[in-house]
Amino acid sequence: MPKSRLEEEVVAKIVALKFAIARHDRAVIFGFILSLLPIFPSAIFGTLVGLFNFRLVACGKLEAQEAGLVRKGILIGSINSVISIVLLYWLLHFLNEVGWQQFTHSLLDSLWQFFSQLLHFNHPPLAKTTV
């Protein structure tokens, strides 16, 4: 049974995408893919990975050809971060009538808790002291 013209085009595009991905560094691809997702934390993480990759390109530890994809990832990730934060605020405001100040405070507080648990900032005191 002969292949359709559409099938041939789709297969050709998939093979071209496979080779394009293989030419780039894994961290650059990972940051770019995270930046494409318009979900609140993933776009921010994609932007952060892109910023780290941009720093590596500037230091010469990544090839210069990676800079274009890194810049696109940072730009798209920044836009998706803003859009997702605005949509999250709108959703919380619509459902719970949360004000902007309360939203900002709770957002920063939840991000601080996440990163403090991730980086183990909550160390127990070294010695118990009594006054």
C-alpha positions in Angstrom: 0.0 0.0 0.0 1.6 3.3 -1.0 2.2 6.0 1.5 0.2 9.2 1.4 1.8 12.5 0.7 0.7 13.7 4.2 2.4 10.7 5.9 5.6 11.3 4.0 5.6 15.0 5.0 4.9 14.2 8.7 7.6 11.5 8.8 10.1 13.9 7.2 9.3 16.7 9.7 9.7 14.3 12.6 13.0 13.0 11.4 14.2 16.7 10.9 13.0 17.5 14.4 14.9 14.5 15.8 18.2 15.6 14.1 17.6 19.3 15.2 17.2 18.2 18.8 20.2 15.9 18.6 22.4 18.9 17.6 21.7 20.8 20.9 22.7 20.3 24.5 20.2 18.4 26.7 20.0 21.2 29.3 19.2 23.8 26.6 16.4 21.5 25.2 15.1 20.9 28.7 15.0 24.6 29.5 13.4 25.4 26.2 10.7 22.8 26.6 9.9 23.9 30.2 9.7 27.5 28.9 7.1 26.5 26.3 4.7 25.1 29.0 2.3 27.9 30.1 1.9 26.3 33.5 3.0 28.5 36.4 6.1 26.8 37.9 7.4 25.1 34.8 7.7 28.4 32.8 9.7 30.0 35.7 11.9 26.9 36.0 12.4 26.9 32.2 13.4 30.6 32.4 15.8 29.9 35.2 17.4 27.0 33.3 17.7 29.3 30.3 19.4 31.9 32.4 21.9 29.4 33.7 22.5 28.2 30.1 23.0 31.8 29.0 25.6 32.2 31.6 27.3 29.1 30.4 27.3 30.4 26.8 28.7 33.7 28.0 31.5 31.9 29.9 32.3 29.8 26.8 31.4 26.5 28.4 28.5 26.0 25.9 28.9 26.4 22.2 27.9 29.7 20.7 25.3 28.0 18.5 23.2 27.3 21.6 22.7 31.0 22.3 19.8 31.5 19.9 17.7 28.7 21.4 18.6 29.8 24.9 17.5 33.4 24.1 14.2 32.2 22.6 13.6 30.0 25.7 14.2 32.9 28.1 11.9 35.2 26.1 9.1 32.6 25.8 9.5 31.5 29.4 9.3 35.1 30.7 6.2 35.7 28.7 4.6 32.4 29.8 5.6 33.1 33.4 3.8 36.5 33.3 0.8 35.1 31.6 0.5 32.1 34.0 0.9 34.4 37.1 -1.8 36.7 35.7 -4.1 33.7 35.0 -3.4 32.3 38.4 -4.3 35.6 40.0 -7.4 35.9 38.0 -8.5 32.4 38.9 -7.8 32.9 42.6 -9.5 36.3 42.5 -12.5 34.8 40.7 -12.9 31.9 43.0 -11.8 33.3 46.4 -11.9 37.1 45.9 -8.2 37.3 46.8 -6.7 40.8 46.5 -3.5 41.6 44.8 -1.5 42.1 48.0 -2.7 38.9 49.5 -2.0 37.0 46.3 1.6 38.4 46.1 2.2 37.6 49.7 0.9 34.1 49.4 2.8 33.5 46.1 6.1 34.7 47.6 5.5 32.7 50.8 4.8 29.5 48.9 7.8 30.0 46.7 10.0 30.6 49.8 8.7 27.5 51.4 9.3 25.4 48.3 12.9 26.6 47.9 13.6 26.4 51.6 12.5 22.8 51.6 14.4 22.1 48.4 17.6 23.7 49.6 17.1 22.6 53.2 17.1 26.1 54.8 15.1 24.8 57.8 18.0 23.5 59.8 17.4 22.7 63.4 19.3 24.9 65.9 22.7 23.6 66.8 22.2 23.9 70.6 19.3 24.5 72.8 19.6 27.7 74.8 17.5 28.9 77.7 17.2 32.4 78.9 
